[in-house]
Amino acid sequence: MLIDGHVHLYPDVDRHAFFSTAAANLTMAGKQAGVDPGPCVLLMAETPQETSFDDLTAGRGVPTGWQAAVLPGGPPAIRMEGPEAQVVVLIPGRQIITKERIEVIAVGYRGTALDDRSLDHVLATLRAEQRPAILPWGAGKWLGGRGARIAALVSGGLPKGVFLGDNGGRPVGWPAPGVFRAAGPVLPGSDPLPVPGGWRDVGRYGFFLPGVIDPAHPTRAVITALLTLTQQPTVIGRRISMPAFALRQIRLRAS
């Protein structure tokens, strides 16, 4: 599986271009890393304001030339097949903002009731529901009290199925957070920003999981793989440059 571990599909984005870009970027990233080709998988991190997964599940907004198939079980995934035989699998998930203002990507979780709850409560709930959790790095988001909370969590040993996440928006040359060294596997994702052209980052940064994916139950396969993951997976793709980072931050604050 070629996986982008942090994906947003915003309402104003051209979905044909988005899925084509995701497939092209992930495939190229896999080739450059020298790993075996596999399905292109997007771990969605939708906020309550993002409805792309529900739209596609209901057949709304399927781009011209693409077909969307809902794959049931564990929970449902969406298989997008493009006009040039591209295959992109969407795994549902939520971006949760905890009481401490720490972001958590809940893989395979579709609820909306965990925002503004404590980090301990969110992680315990996801663990009870057998849902992996990724705490993604973000520029300025692990400073002060939030950074101390992340460090304390890591120092106590992350529970199985809980990971820190690297971000394609962390520019080349920006040192990796020190907590990455003690965190065990770190799962990268592109985290496309809601700025003009930000969607083009989808699939540029991610990771490779070996093994065979069950084409009928991809969400279950991904969840099982992450809940049992103990070794750092192969990182694929690249992060953005420092000038690109600066431009995105200016656009983000101006939006």
KAWOVEN-V193687 format. One record per residue. N is the residue number from 1. RES is the residue in one letter. SS is DSSP state (h for helix, s for strand, l for the rest). OMEGA is omega as a letter, one per 20 degrees, with the letter a starting at -180 (* if undefined). D_FIRST is the distance of its C-alpha to the first C-alpha in whole Angstrom. Layout:
((N RES SS OMEGA D_FIRST) (N RES SS OMEGA D_FIRST))
This chain:
((1 M l r 0) (2 L s a 4) (3 I s r 6) (4 D s a 10) (5 G s a 11) (6 H s a 15) (7 V s r 15) (8 H l r 19) (9 L l a 20) (10 Y l a 24) (11 P l a 26) (12 D l a 28) (13 V l r 25) (14 D l a 25) (15 R h r 22) (16 H h r 22) (17 A h a 21) (18 F h a 19) (19 F h r 16) (20 S h r 17) (21 T h r 17) (22 A h a 13) (23 A h a 12) (24 A h a 14) (25 N h a 14) (26 L h r 10) (27 T h r 10) (28 M h r 13) (29 A h r 12) (30 G h r 10) (31 K h a 13) (32 Q h r 15) (33 A h r 13) (34 G l r 13) (35 V l r 10) (36 D l r 9) (37 P l r 8) (38 G l r 5) (39 P l r 5) (40 C s a 6) (41 V s r 7) (42 L s r 10) (43 L s a 12) (44 M s r 15) (45 A l a 18) (46 E s r 21) (47 T l r 24) (48 P l r 27) (49 Q l a 28) (50 E l a 25) (51 T l a 25) (52 S h a 22) (53 F h r 20) (54 D h r 23) (55 D h a 25) (56 L h r 22) (57 T h a 22) (58 A l r 26) (59 G l a 25) (60 R l r 27) (61 G l r 26) (62 V l a 23) (63 P l r 24) (64 T l r 26) (65 G l r 24) (66 W l r 21) (67 Q s r 20) (68 A s r 19) (69 A s r 18) (70 V s a 19) (71 L s a 17) (72 P l r 19) (73 G l r 18) (74 G l h 17) (75 P l a 18) (76 P l r 17) (77 A s r 14) (78 I s r 15) (79 R s r 14) (80 M s r 15) (81 E s a 16) (82 G l a 18) (83 P l r 21) (84 E l r 19) (85 A l r 17) (86 Q l r 14) (87 V s r 12) (88 V s a 11) (89 V s r 10) (90 L s r 12) (91 I s a 12) (92 P l r 16) (93 G s a 17) (94 R s r 20) (95 Q s a 22) (96 I s r 25) (97 I s a 28) (98 T l r 29) (99 K l a 33) (100 E l a 33) (101 R l r 31) (102 I l a 28) (103 E s r 24) (104 V s r 22) (105 I s a 19) (106 A s a 19) (107 V s r 15) (108 G l a 16) (109 Y l a 20) (110 R l a 22) (111 G l r 25) (112 T l a 28) (113 A l a 30) (114 L l r 29) (115 D l r 30) (116 D l r 32) (117 R l a 32) (118 S l r 32) (119 L h r 29) (120 D h a 30) (121 H h a 30) (122 V h a 27) (123 L h r 25) (124 A h r 27) (125 T h r 27) (126 L h r 23) (127 R h r 23) (128 A h r 25) (129 E l r 23) (130 Q l r 20) (131 R l r 18) (132 P l r 16) (133 A s r 18) (134 I s r 17) (135 L s a 21) (136 P s r 20) (137 W l r 22) (138 G l a 25) (139 A l r 28) (140 G l a 31) (141 K l r 29) (142 W l r 29) (143 L l r 33) (144 G h a 36) (145 G h r 35) (146 R h r 32) (147 G h r 31) (148 A h r 33) (149 R h r 32) (150 I h a 28) (151 A h r 30) (152 A h r 32) (153 L h a 28) (154 V h a 27) (155 S h r 30) (156 G l a 30) (157 G l a 27) (158 L l r 24) (159 P l r 23) (160 K l a 20) (161 G l r 18) (162 V s a 19) (163 F s r 18) (164 L s a 19) (165 G s r 17) (166 D l a 18) (167 N s r 18) (168 G l r 18) (169 G l r 22) (170 R l a 23) (171 P l r 25) (172 V l a 25) (173 G l r 28) (174 W l a 27) (175 P l r 27) (176 A l r 25) (177 P l a 26) (178 G h a 28) (179 V h r 26) (180 F h a 23) (181 R h a 24) (182 A h a 25) (183 A l a 22) (184 G l a 20) (185 P l r 16) (186 V s a 16) (187 L l a 13) (188 P l r 14) (189 G s a 14) (190 S l a 16) (191 D l r 18) (192 P l a 20) (193 L l r 24) (194 P l r 26) (195 V l r 28) (196 P l r 29) (197 G l a 26) (198 G h a 24) (199 W h a 21) (200 R h r 20) (201 D h a 19) (202 V l r 16) (203 G l a 12) (204 R l a 15) (205 Y s a 13) (206 G s a 10) (207 F s a 8) (208 F s r 6) (209 L l r 5) (210 P l r 6) (211 G l a 8) (212 V l r 8) (213 I l r 7) (214 D l a 11) (215 P l a 11) (216 A l a 14) (217 H l a 13) (218 P h r 10) (219 T h r 12) (220 R h a 13) (221 A h a 10) (222 V h r 9) (223 I h r 12) (224 T h a 13) (225 A h a 10) (226 L h a 12) (227 L h a 15) (228 T l a 15) (229 L l r 14) (230 T l a 17) (231 Q l r 15) (232 Q l r 14) (233 P l r 11) (234 T s r 11) (235 V s r 12) (236 I s r 11) (237 G s a 14) (238 R l r 17) (239 R l a 20) (240 I l r 23) (241 S l r 26) (242 M h r 29) (243 P h r 31) (244 A h r 28) (245 F h a 28) (246 A h r 31) (247 L h r 31) (248 R h a 29) (249 Q h r 31) (250 I h a 34) (251 R h a 33) (252 L h a 31) (253 R h r 34) (254 A h a 36) (255 S l * 34))
